Amino acid sequence: MTNNNANTSKKITNFLLDNIVTIVFVLFVAFGFYAADGLAPSALINEVLMRFFRNGLLVLSLIIPVMAGLGLNFGIVVGALAGVNALILTRYFEMAGMGGLMLSFLVALPLALLFGYLTGKLYNKTRGQEMIAALIVSFFAEGVHLVFALFVIGGIIPVYANHRMIIPGGMGVRATFDMGQHPDLIRMPELETAGMRLAMDWLWRVNFLHAALFIAVATLIYLIVRRMLGKRNPSIAQMPTVVFFINCAVCVGFIAIAAFSLFVPGSAMGMELANVNPIPGVTALVILGFCLLTTYFTKTKLGQDCRSVGQSQHIAKVSGIDVDRTRIIATMISTVLAAWGMIIFLQEVGTVGTYTSHRMVGMFSVAAILVGGATTTKASVKNVIVGLILFHAMFVVSPAIGRYISNDEGVAEYLRTFMVYGVIGFSLGLYAWRTLKAARDKDALD
Amino acid sequence: MDAVKSFFKKVPIATLIIFGFWALILIVGFFLDFRMTSLFSDTIQRFGMWGLFVLAMVPSIQSGTGPNFALPIGVVTGLFAMVVSMDIGFIGFNLLIVSTVLAIVFGCLMGWGYGKLMNAVKGSEMAIATYTGFAATFFFSMIWLLYNTDNDFLGWFIGRGLRNFVSLTPFGTDQILDNFWQFEIFRSTNADGELIGGLVIPTGTLLVVLLACLLMWLFFRSKHGIAISAVGMNPMFAKATGLNADRSRVLANMISTVLAAVGIIVYAQSFGFMQLYDAPLMMAFPAVAAVLVGGATAQRSKVIHVIIGTILLQGLITNGPPVFGRLLEGADITDAVRMIVQNGIILYALAQMKGGGK
């Protein structure tokens, strides 16, 4: 009986340690929402959803390097720079609309592949220290980008000196340039030109409640079908019964809320949720597509190779896997996804900071996936989704917490940045400490 | 010929590259009619400002923790010591002495905690140190914003919180060490017969830095110092000979943090301003790069590496902007070159580490 109790408490401790970052963030957001007296739920949902779709692909790009044992790829900044440079080209020629965006993706692809290849090579040279190397390489890449965008463009590559993206004098790209306005948003045609802003997001806008209802129903059906198939075919992995019922209950809850809001006219909840902006259908589908592709990737030969390399480079090598090549490919995939993710991010924001937009991409994405429960060696689509929601909810509610602490918006700004770096340092530290402790315990047992 | 060859083999590639760059800038500067004495004066002043930060790398590298990427922890500690001493009302040399004493006390405490952390995360020290340093910077930013002071030179006139830039002139600490026994050599007159400035030697600051270097050199010949080196070189062997590896590493990181804390005081007096908020964020990287330029690796370093590396890298960073600025008519390529060079050197050192490349 005591043994059983000790086991249970150990299990609880482990569960808490495994999920401590996520739990702290849930509490933080809940407290922030409480402190933000008067923050409408629809406003919170709007802000979080906007950031969710904006950052989705960037955070997704972190999964595959983690699988291949490269740790958290702060070097996605290099991919983001590929995206920015593709946009410099397409916006220089004033490309617009979805076509211009597709062309930007196309231009970014070879750039990102090249950058990813070089970064991967570097990670192979700095084995064991990939994460610090990734951070430093992002600073290094910024230096190269500065030289290219400030001196090579205009200095070596000829450009029109009076182009509005070029610094007066004809050398270098301006500090910011715009993506061009969405045709529906142009108010002053003499000043604004049509461009790529929101080109993907506004291609197909779906009512939030319809989307929520559809996703909840689809998830419920998926859960039940999988459960029923699993009864007949034991090869399909099953979740524990309790978890299954909790998941189903959550789905039913969402269906009830969405259906009630949609079909019962005049309810307070319905009116509140009707304020939620429509969601960007195409962007959502692209993110969903890459979620599925990432999950599928783990089942391919290459994905399996990545896994083995991630578990033990030595064993992978002995079993005939080209370790270095696998690691480079994982980095290249990540870099390409980051480049595309950056373009999606910037089409939503609408303005490109030529020398600044990429800076926080690595930190924020890594912090987000860690908040979702990922570690240096384990990351999944679930971590990405949970992390995106929680991390950005933190962003939205932190001003309220700043006001609560000191009546000062400035405190919130620093608190937010502190949370970003703190969460990275803390998660990496906790993971390293637990790995070290496990190794010591094992030594003690032997 | 062989002597030349063996010389080039002995001198690390990073040192040669930076020396080459700096020499190039000086030559270009010479032909652009820059006064050499003024260029060198700037370099010497910057050497004084950065010397202690770079020296802080030596104990942490020697103990096997790797370069101290968590330098901002020490820096914010030193800033806190300064803020407290200023708030109490010290000025002039008293301010310098009291804040240094406080910086050493606080630095020991912070360094102890940081050293414990580094022991808990053996194997991934560098990445975790970097983010701990970043987090510390912003944690202290909140403290600066919430700090309540009546001193109008330190805080804003309205509301609470400290200024971003605190001028040290009202406190009488502006360049106090730089001006201590300061002298000028190679003074000359220009074509019109006016006296123009020579090479300024900020004696006080240089004495502090060189004294710290000497003490560090002596320390690594003492019992504790040798223990730290042994632990860094081969932890297993050190353990077998009865050395307490964890204790040595904590001691090394305490020294490193204290040096960073005192370093920011020396830096601030020479600069004339105390910079709060996110100013310490990126301070670790030039310091790490400097010690590597001097010939250190991520696992071995000496005091001489500090002196050579700081002069070369700071010379490049300091002399680059004015010279390039005149050459390229205002467009400054130095910041880009600095980022490439500084981070390139760190990457190169990481690639040379044990376990890399195989």
Interface residues (C-beta under 8 A of the other chain):
Chain A: G71 L122 N124 K125 T126 R127 G128 Q129 M131 I132 A133 L135 I136 V137 F139 F140 E142 G143 V144 L146 V147 L150 F151 M171 G172 T376 I405 S406 D408 G410 V411 Y414 L415 T417 F418 Y421 G422 I424 G425 F426 L428 G429 A432 W433 T435 L436
Chain B: F69 L117 A120 V121 K122 G123 S124 M126 A127 I128 T130 Y131 T132 F134 A135 T137 F138 F139 S141 M142 L145 L146 G161 Y277 F285 A331 I333 D335 A336 V337 R338 M339 I340 V341 Q342 N343 G344 I346 L347 L350 A351 M353 G355 G356 G357 K358
